[in-house]
C-alpha cells in the first residue's frame, strides 16, 4: 500500500473529475493521502475533501508566495484548524525565492510565526523550499523546529542539506522529479537518505513523473515515484512501498 504525503486534490485542475482521480488512486493501491491547503480557498476545499473521504487527511498552512496576504486572523484560524482530528500537519510553509510577490523579509516572518504555532499545537510541519536552501535550514535550526520535525516536501536540495534536515527530525520526501533523466540531485538523495526517513509524494497536479511529464499529475502516479526510488536503491518495490507508508503513518501519528 502507498501513502501519497502531498496532494493538491483541492486544486481547480481536479474540479471536473475528482471522483475518478480518487478511484484511480485507490486502484493503484494508494491507501492514504494528505491534501495540502496553503491559502483560504485551498484550505476550505481540503476540509471539504477530508470530510467526504475517510482515507484523506489535511495539512493547513500559508504558502510563502502568498505570505504578504496572511493576517493575524489567518494565524488564529490555523490554530483552530489544528485541533481537527484529520488535520495531521501544518503547511505547506517556507520560503520561495523564485516568485517575487512576497518580499523575503515578510516570507521569513510568516514562516517563523507558523513554526512557533506548530510547536504550540505539536504538529509536524511541511516545508516548501524554492531556491532558498540555506535560509530555510538556518531558520529551522534557529527556531527549534526539531521539536516537531516534519517533511522537506518535494526535496530538491543536496545530500548535505538533506543531512542537516535529517538531524532536525525531518523526513525527506521525493516526488516526480526523481524520475526525470537529468535529475542528478534527487537521485543522489534517494540513494543516500536512510530508508526510515524517506517519504513519497506526487504534489499533484504538478510535477508529473516520467513518462507523464508535462501532463496533469495525479495520486495514482505515486507508484512511479516508488518504482524509481526502489530501482535506485536496488530493493524490491513492495519493501519500499511498505516502509515509506510506515514512515508516513509514524510521522502523522496514524
Protein Blocks (a to p, Z undefined) as FASTA:
>chain_A
ZZdfbdcfkbmklmmmmmmmmmmmmmnopabdcdddfbfklmmmmmmmmmmpmkbccddd
ddfklmmmpcfklmmmmmmmmmpmklcbgcdedddfkbckbgfklmmmmmmmmmmmmmmn
opacddddehilmmmmmmmmmnopmmngpadehiabdfklmmmmmmnopacdddfklmpm
klmklmmmmmmpcfklcccdekiaghiacfkghiacdfklmmmmmmmmmmmnopafklmm
mmmmmmmmmmnoZZ
